[in-house]
Amino acid sequence: KFCGTQSGMSFVADLRSRLAISGFAITNANDTESNSNRRPKVVRIWGSNSKGSWPSSDYNGKTNAGNTPEGKTYSGDWEIVYDSSNINIPIDNDIRHEYAFTGNKTYKYQYYWVYISSVGHVQGSNADAQNIIQFAEFDFLAAGEDVGGVVGYAQNSSIEQVTNTAQIVGSSNVGGIAGEAVASTSLTNAKNSGTILGGSIVGGVAGYADNSTISGAENIGDVWASAPTEPSDIPTTSGINKLGVYLGGIVGWSKDATIKNCFNNAQVSNSKNLDGSDIANSDFVGGIVGYAWGGNVLYCASLNNKPIHGANEVGGIVGVLNGASLSYCYFGGKIEGWWNDASAKLDFICGFKNNGTLENSWKLPTAANGEIGSRKYNNAGYEIAIDGFKLEPQVNKTNTVNKKWADILTQNIDGFKVYGDIDIGKYFLSRKGESSSEYLTPSKVENGNPTNAADRSNTATFTVTAWYGANTNSDIYCSREQIKIDNSTGNVYNGNVRGFERANVNPPLASGKVYGVVFDYSNANVTPIESFICAFGADGNKIANSTNPYQVGTYDTTVFIKIGDVIVGKKCGVVYEITQETINIEWEWTDGNQSTLFSRIGTGDGIQFVYNKAEQGLGSVTFGYNTNLFYTAAEYMFTSSGNLKYTNASSNAYSRTYTLNDTRNFKIHSTNTDADLSGTTVTFEWIIRRNKLTIENRWVRADFGKDSTIYTFEYNAAHQGLLATDGITYIVENDTTGKSHEIYSWVLYIDNHANTINVGKYTRSIYVNDQTNYVIAYTNSYVGNGTAKLSGNKGVSVNDTQSSVTYSWQILAYNILDNFNSDSSKTKVWFGANTDVIVGNQLTSVITGTIRGGSSVSVDYYPLQYAQNGVQKVLIYGQNTTEVQHYLPENFIIYVRYNDGTIAQLGSNEYTLSNLRSPTDKNPTPIPTSVTASGKGNFAGKLSKYYTVLYSDFGWKSDKNPSSANWGSEDNPYVIDRPEYLLRLSQIVNGKDKAWNSIANTAYCYAPQSTATAQNATYKGAHFLVTANIDMSDYVSTDGLTNFLPVGDGSANGERPFSATFDGGNNEIKYIYNIGYFVNKANPSGEEKYDYVGLFGY
């Protein structure tokens, strides 16, 4: 009790020992209600275990202790434990009021310095009778021991399915569920979410556990310890005597206890002093257990998003492991050691281990540490690091999904699942730790997109999933890494198997026997495409039956990286190239001249050989490889034709040809000219000319002009070449007297005339038999009986020995494309369909002319379209039915006009016709197509005409077809989903064409469909359904085509109404009002339209 003379007072209390104090109590005086300004207001309390630094009575030069400056720390030996400028004590008489220390902390000091001032106190001023300090009693409050949210002390007990959400405060042996659990107590399936505040031996679930089991326990409430243990605090059964806070996320101190399947996700930390400094001796802090003496800690995880904080012997799972066993535990939170000293024991798993066993426990990728400074954070377990991948805990390496670390409460999590997408060009790297170069084989691997991954050309990402057991005896590091392999070009063919080797891929290397490599080669530049698969196992050895490229080519290569049989990486577009080996060729002519020429048939000086009775030609030809040595000599790589040398003169050139047998793997280089040749053949040519008469010839008609080297005619089914009579004549040169003479009949020989009609090359010659006395010096050419000489003497050749003249000509095939002209008045070719073909919207044209012999010809036909301009607007019915056999090759005809003006129809042996395409009931879509006539024999060129072939007048629903019952009914309507079908409706209703198959009556239909609803061209009673937007813009009359007209005609041509139901299906139909064709004007093609203009006319 105190009643002072001043407004403030202070005193030091000696508690005789270091008791755990958590607060204080003040009892008001018996007259407080009438003197309220005297009651306490400001209270400050400091604690210390040092007696030598007590405050003096004259602090700061003041004799009045009430003048103590607020917030002042008096000495380094005194720590402030409570500081309030207003305790808000009620106005009452003789009532006790209790106050907890700041932050609900517990302190263990022997000495406490207390300062109290009254409500009326004014600092620095003297008190008066109204504000002197007075109170009836001041008491220190000792914190409770064995404090638990559910049970304070449990002995040989069973505690199950309990939850604490309240804040728990105590001195020692403080837990969210139990303060102490001893003597075979079982604590199962418990959860704490309340904040736990204790002095020491504090746990989120249990403060102290001895010879007991805690399983399935979860803590998500922050756990704090504020007063390290005194030796007297330590249970006598512990066997140890060390100063510390003994603080754990699940258990503060365990002795011979089993802690399993527990999960902590909260802060575990020593408290701080009011000035922000850490309390001293805050050792033995763990995410699961602060101090484990004997027993087992297994299948536990601490993933606190707030730190595990302490001074020394701080661990993510266990602070100290003393003779205990720790296994299958996982830490993914943050640890902080505030003692900045190199000797501090800080570890992601176990701060300090003494005679204990630690195995299969892991630092997770989310684990982190605080400020380093002089500290060092160790890892007594293993570490799994995932660079950009996702990680899930697993049980028994099964493909479970959505596993969370909190599942460890009910399941023995014993491994990990790592998964993520792999981009093309990268592979899934599995290594024994981030700093290790040693690869690690996962327990199991899967590819989430095996089909795409195995497709050599597919560049989509794929997912790789790898499982690792927690019993993996190494760190685990997973990342995506670039597959490194360079293109290999310029590999010269050598006859042996080539290709990439395993060592060309780096990374991954073959070391560790983890990764296999498969090279998938493809050469699409040859037919058939060449493919090779060469695989290397994880041991780096080539797998049996692997194949590699060996021939010249550029091989597009896809590199697969595998773990076992699972693709975990892939790189596309790698190039492996094998280039041709070069064969060098050298030669000499027999005369030693023109060493750089392959051909000596020119007319320059010294080019041709002159007959000399000796063999003349090639002296020698040699071959040699450029790079490689082959078993076969280079000369045997060629097939030769012709001799090296000849004696006799000839009007024809001699030749010697060397043909390279293997043109893929070899090429030829000329050493004489230092040039690469064609790569396939080398031909040597030469002439031995003889030694002059003027020879004249007359051609049937002028040169066709299609070949600059030979006189040319175009096939016309008659003889063409030299005139049958006087086609070749000669003039003997006058002698010196100016007279001519007749030569002996045997000197010249002229080939007999023969008619040349068909396509081909032809010759006729005149020969000088007396080569000693006569040579041919001049030649002249004429056409028919004309007198004008032709320039150039095309088709006339005098042999190099000038002993003969050869007339050469060719008859070229009549080219049906070149002779075709889209202008019908200019064309020489007519090609199209005869009138047996059912053509929907084109008027016939007429082929007229005179055939050889004088008879006139007039043939009607459909010319179809001569150009492929967007829409193929001519419509042809594409079905041949029992009733109608029309869409046949024989119904497509072709006529030509020859150069003599006559016309002729080509027979089936003179051209071929392309296959006629047609839709089917399985695929009824109209086909824009063409028919092509290709000349053969005496005819050449390809001429195509274009049209659209339809299977049916109209379409049908997807689950129906024309053969379905009541086609054209409301249930099975005629479907219009394209312009061609709407055009057909216009043609049929308006009488421009019969229906093809949509009317059941033969009077209106070529091939009546018995299931059709319509009975005539009005389609009365039928139903139409539009299922797509229709644009008729392309169907306006051009090229003799019949355009789209309004459906239904009520003009003078006779009433042709449209009488069906037409459902537009909420679609748009676009058509063109071509006034010239629709209103008041006759169409030159024969159509007339005076009234009734619209989508439907009548």
C-alpha positions, 0 to 999 in steps of 0.5 A, a space after each residue: 500500500 502506498 500514499 505518497 507526497 508526490 504525484 509519482 513514485 518508483 521502487 525496485 522489487 527483489 523477487 528472490 529468484 527468477 520467477 516467470 512473471 507475465 503481468 501485475 495488478 493494482 488495487 485502488 485506494 478506499 477513497 479513489 472515487 472521491 480523489 480520482 486524480 490520485 489513482 495510477 495512470 502511467 506505469 513503466 516496468 523494467 526487469 534485470 538480473 543484475 543488482 549492481 546497476 540499480 537506479 539512483 534516487 537522484 536520477 537525472 539531477 532530480 530529487 523527485 523520482 516522478 520526474 523520470 523521462 518517459 520511455 527512457 532506457 535506464 541502463 543496458 542491464 534493465 529491459 523494459 517489459 511494460 510501458 503505458 502512458 495510461 493504464 485506464 484504471 477505473 474509478 472505484 474503491 478497493 477494487 483489484 485490476 490486473 494487467 498483462 505485460 506488453 505483448 502478453 509476454 512472460 519474463 524471468 527476472 529477479 529484479 523489477 523496477 517500477 515507476 508509477 505516476 498519478 492521473 493528475 501528474 504533470 511532469 516537472 511540476 510539484 504535486 499538490 494534495 489533489 494529485 499525489 499518487 496513492 493506491 492500496 496494493 501492487 502485486 506481480 502476477 506469475 505466469 501459469 505452467 502446463 497451460 494448454 488450450 484443451 488440457 494443461 497436463 495429460 498423462 496416459 490419456 487419449 485426446 482426439 478431434 480437438 480444435 483450439 482457436 483461442 490465444 493461449 498464454 503461459 510461462 512454460 509447457 505451453 501448447 495450443 492443445 496440451 501443455 504437457 502430454 506424458 506417459 503414453 498419451 495419444 494426441 490425434 487429429 488436433 488443430 490449433 489456430 490460436 496464437 500461443 504465447 509462452 516463456 519457454 517450452 512452447 508448442 503450437 499443439 503441445 509444449 512438452 511431450 514425453 513418451 507420447 504420440 502426436 499425430 495428424 496435428 496441424 498448427 496455423 497459429 503463431 507460436 511465441 516464446 519470451 523467456 528462456 528456460 532456467 535449469 529449474 524449469 527443465 523436467 527432471 526426466 529430460 536428462 539435459 540442463 540447457 538454457 533456451 526457449 524450446 520452441 516448436 510449431 507442433 511441440 516445444 520439447 519432445 522426449 522419446 515421443 513420436 511426432 508424425 503426420 503433423 503440419 505447421 503453417 505459422 510463425 514460430 519465433 522468440 519474442 522481442 523486447 519492447 525496444 525491438 531487440 531479440 530476447 537473449 538465449 532464444 535457442 532450440 527453435 524448430 518448425 515442428 519440434 524445438 528440441 527432440 530428445 530421442 523418439 521419432 519425427 516423421 512425415 511432417 511438414 512446415 510451410 510457414 509463410 512467416 519465419 522460424 525465428 531464433 538465435 541458435 540451433 534453429 531448424 525448419 523442422 527440428 531445432 535440436 535432434 538429440 538421439 532422435 530419428 527424423 525422416 520424411 519431413 519437408 520444409 518450405 518456409 523461411 528460417 531466420 537466425 538473429 544471432 549474427 555469428 558464424 557459429 550459429 547453427 541454422 539449418 533448413 531441416 535440423 539446426 543441430 544433430 547429436 547422435 540422431 538419425 536424419 534421412 529422406 527429409 527435404 528443403 522445398 523450393 519455397 524454402 528461404 532464409 533471412 539475412 545472412 551477414 556472418 551467419 550460414 544457413 545449412 541443409 542437413 537434408 536434401 533439396 529439391 529445386 524446380 526451375 519454373 516447374 510445378 511441384 506436388 507432394 505424392 504418395 507411393 509415386 502415383 499420379 495423384 492430383 491436387 495433393 497439398 502439403 497439408 495432406 500429410 496430416 492423413 497420408 504418408 507423403 513420401 515423394 514429389 511430382 514435378 511437371 511442366 511444359 517443355 518447349 521445342 528445342 529443350 529437354 527436361 533436365 533432372 540432376 542431383 542438385 543444382 550445382 551437380 553435373 550428375 544426372 538423376 533418373 526419376 522414379 517414374 516419367 510420363 509425357 502428357 502428349 506422347 502422340 504430339 511428342 513422337 511426331 517428328 514435325 510437331 512443334 507443339 509443347 508437351 508436358 513432362 511429369 516426373 516422380 521422385 521418391 523422398 528416399 532419393 539419396 541426393 538433391 533433386 534439380 529440375 529445369 528446362 535446358 536447351 538441347 545443344 546440337 549443331 547442324 552438320 554440313 559438308 560431310 562428303 560421301 565416302 560410301 560408309 554410314 554417316 550421321 550424328 553420334 551420341 557425343 554430338 548432343 551436349 547437353 544432355 550427355 550420356 554420363 549417368 546413364 539417364 538420357 537416351 537420344 534418338 535421331 530421326 532423319 528424313 530426306 524429302 528431296 528423294 522419292 520415295 522419302 528416305 527415313 532413318 532412325 538411329 537410337 542411343 540408349 542411356 548408356 550411350 551405346 547405339 541400339 540394335 537395328 538403328 539406321 543412319 543415312 549414308 547417301 548424299 542428301 540434306 536430312 531434316 533431323 529431329 532429335 528426341 531426348 528420352 528417359 527410358 521410353 518416355 520423350 522428355 525433350 525434342 529439337 526439330 529442324 536439325 540439318 545433317 548433310 552429305 555432299 557429293 564426292 567429286 570425280 575429276 576427268 582429264 583428256 587428250 585428243 590424238 593430235 594434241 590440240 584443243 585440249 579444253 574442248 569436249 566437242 570438235 564439230 565446229 567450223 573454226 580453224 583447227 576444230 574439226 579433224 581432217 581425214 588422214 587415213 589414221 585413227 583420230 579422236 580421243 587419245 586418252 581419258 582418265 578419272 580420279 576421286 577428289 577426296 576419298 579413297 574407294 575400293 572401286 577405281 573412279 573409271 569404273 563408276 562410268 558407263 561408256 559408249 562409242 569408241 575413242 578413235 575412228 579412221 573413216 570420214 563421216 557426215 555425222 559426228 563421232 562421239 564418246 559418252 561417259 555416263 556416271 552411274 551414281 549421279 546422287 553420290 558423285 559429281 564430275 569436275 573437268 580438270 582441263 577446264 576447271 569447271 563442274 560439269 552436269 554431274 551425269 554425263 560427259 560427251 566428246 564429239 568430233 568430225 572428220 570431214 571430207 573434201 564441192 556441186 550446188 544442191 537444191 531442194 524444194 519444201 512442200 510448204 513454209 517452215 512452221 517456225 517452231 524449232 530454230 534448228 530443223 525445218 518444221 511442219 505442223 501435222 495435218 494428216 497429209 505428206 509434208 517434207 520435200 516435194 515428191 517430184 524434184 524435191 532434190 536436184 543438183 547443178 554441176 559447176 561450170 568448168 573454166 570454159 564456162 560449160 557444164 558437164 554431165 556427171 556419171 550416174 554413179 557419182 551421186 546417189 539420192 535417197 528415194 522419196 517416201 511420204 512423211 505424214 505422222 509426227 516425227 523427224 525425217 531426213 533425205 540425203 544426196 551422196 557424193 560417191 567419188 569423194 576424191 573429185 567432188 565436193 559439195 560447195 553450195 546449197 539452195 532451198 525453195 518452197 514449192 515451185 517458187 523462185 525465192 531462195 530461203 535464207 539460212 537453209 534451215 533443215 539442210 546440212 552438208 556433212 563436214 567432209 562435204 560429200 553429202 547433203 542431208 535434208 532434215 525436217 520434223 513434223 510436230 504434233 498439232 498442239 491443241 492448246 496453241 491452236 485454241 483461241 477464246 475468240 470463236 472466230 479465230 480458234 482452230 480447236 473446238 473442245 467441249 461436251 456434246 449434246 448428250 451431256 446434261 449441261 444446266 446453264 450453257 447454250 450450245 455453240 456450233 462447229 462448222 467447216 469442211 473436212 478433207 474431201 470437201 464435205 461440210 460439217 456442222 456440229 452442236 456442242 457445249 463449249 464449257 468455260 475456257 478460263 478458270 475465272 473464280 466460280 466455275 459457272 457451267 453446271 453439269 449433272 454428275 450422275 450416271 443412272 440407269 435411266 441416264 448415261 451421259 457424263 461419259 468420256 466419249 461425250 466430250 469431243 474435240 475438233 481441229 482445223 489443219 493448216 490446209 483449212 480442213 477440219 477433223 474430229 479427233 479420235 480416241 487414239 489421238 488424245 486422252 481425256 482426264 478423269 471425270 470427277 463427280 460428287 457422291 452421295 457420301 460426299 455430295 458437295 459440288 465440285 468446281 472441276 475441269 476436263 482436260 484433253 491431252 494430245 497424243 501421237 500426232 497431237 500434243 498440248 493440253 486444253 482444259 475446259 472448266 465447269 462445276 459438277 453437281 451430284 444433285 439439283 439440291 442438297 439435303 439434311 445431314 442425316 438424310 439423302 435423296 433416297 430418304 423417304 419424301 425428299 423435298 418434304 418439310 421433314 426432309 426438305 430440299 436444302 439450298 446451301 450454295 449458289 449452284 442449287 439456287 441457280 438450278 431452282 431458277 433453271 428448272 422452274 423457269 423451264 430453262 432446263 429439266 430437273 436432274 433428280 429432284 422431281 419424280 416425274 420423267 416429263 420434268 426430270 432426266 433421272 427421276 428420284 422416286 422418293 422426291 416430293 415434287 411432281 412437276 417443275 412448279 415444285 408444288 407441295 415441296 419444301 425448300 430450306 436455306 442453310 447458308 448465306 447465298 451470293 449469286 453475284 457470280 452468276 450473271 451471263 458471260 461466255 454464253 452462260 445462262 445466268 440466274 433469273 428470278 424464280 418463276 416466270 409469268 411472261 408470254 413464254 407461258 406461266 411457270 410459277 414457283 409453288 413450293 414452301 421456301 424457308 430462308 432459315 434466317 440467311 441472306 441471299 444476294 442476287 443482281 438485278 441485271 436490267 438488260 437481261 430482266 426487264 423489257 429487253 431480249 437477251 442475245 442468248 435467247 432469254 427474255 424477261 419482261 416483268 416479274 423481277 425479284 428473287 421469286 419472279 412469279 
